[in-house]
Amino acid sequence: MDNTTIGIIGFLAMLLLMFLGVPIGVAMGIGGFIGFAVVNSWDTLIETLLSAHQE
Protein backbone atom coordinates (compact mmCIF):
# COMPACT_ATOMS: atom_id res chain seq x y z
CA MET A 1 0.00 0.00 0.00
CA ASP A 2 1.15 3.50 -0.69
CA ASN A 3 1.13 6.28 1.90
CA THR A 4 -1.96 7.96 0.43
CA THR A 5 -4.04 4.80 0.83
CA ILE A 6 -2.79 4.33 4.39
CA GLY A 7 -3.69 7.95 5.16
CA ILE A 8 -7.21 7.59 3.77
CA ILE A 9 -7.80 4.39 5.73
CA GLY A 10 -6.46 6.04 8.89
CA PHE A 11 -8.70 9.08 8.38
CA LEU A 12 -11.78 6.90 7.91
CA ALA A 13 -10.87 4.86 10.98
CA MET A 14 -10.45 8.09 12.96
CA LEU A 15 -13.90 9.27 11.85
CA LEU A 16 -15.37 5.89 12.84
CA LEU A 17 -13.80 6.15 16.30
CA MET A 18 -15.22 9.66 16.74
CA PHE A 19 -18.64 8.44 15.58
CA LEU A 20 -18.45 5.72 18.24
CA GLY A 21 -17.91 8.34 20.93
CA VAL A 22 -14.14 8.28 21.37
CA PRO A 23 -12.82 11.79 22.15
CA ILE A 24 -11.26 13.55 19.16
CA GLY A 25 -7.75 13.76 20.66
CA VAL A 26 -7.70 10.08 21.55
CA ALA A 27 -8.96 9.09 18.09
CA MET A 28 -6.28 11.25 16.46
CA GLY A 29 -3.60 9.78 18.74
CA ILE A 30 -4.59 6.22 17.96
CA GLY A 31 -4.65 6.98 14.24
CA GLY A 32 -1.28 8.70 14.43
CA PHE A 33 0.43 5.91 16.35
CA ILE A 34 -0.91 3.15 14.13
CA GLY A 35 -0.30 5.14 10.95
CA PHE A 36 3.30 5.87 11.93
CA ALA A 37 3.85 2.20 12.73
CA VAL A 38 2.34 1.01 9.45
CA VAL A 39 4.34 3.46 7.32
CA ASN A 40 7.66 2.89 9.13
CA SER A 41 7.60 -0.12 11.46
CA TRP A 42 6.53 -1.04 14.97
CA ASP A 43 10.17 -1.17 16.05
CA THR A 44 10.73 2.40 14.85
CA LEU A 45 7.62 3.54 16.73
CA ILE A 46 8.82 1.97 19.98
CA GLU A 47 12.35 3.38 19.56
CA THR A 48 10.93 6.85 18.89
CA LEU A 49 8.71 6.70 21.98
CA LEU A 50 11.57 5.50 24.17
CA SER A 51 14.02 8.08 22.88
CA ALA A 52 11.49 10.89 23.41
CA HIS A 53 11.01 9.71 26.99
CA GLN A 54 14.76 9.76 27.72
CA GLU A 55 15.27 13.38 26.63
KAKACOR-V470371 format. One record per pair of residues at least 6 apart in sequence whose C-alpha atoms are under 6 Angstrom apart, sorted by sequence separation. I is the first residue (numbers start at 1). J is the second residue. D is the distance in whole Angstrom. If there is no record, write none. Layout:
i=I j=J d=D
i=I j=J d=D
This chain:
i=37 j=45 d=6
i=17 j=27 d=6
i=14 j=27 d=5
i=10 j=31 d=6
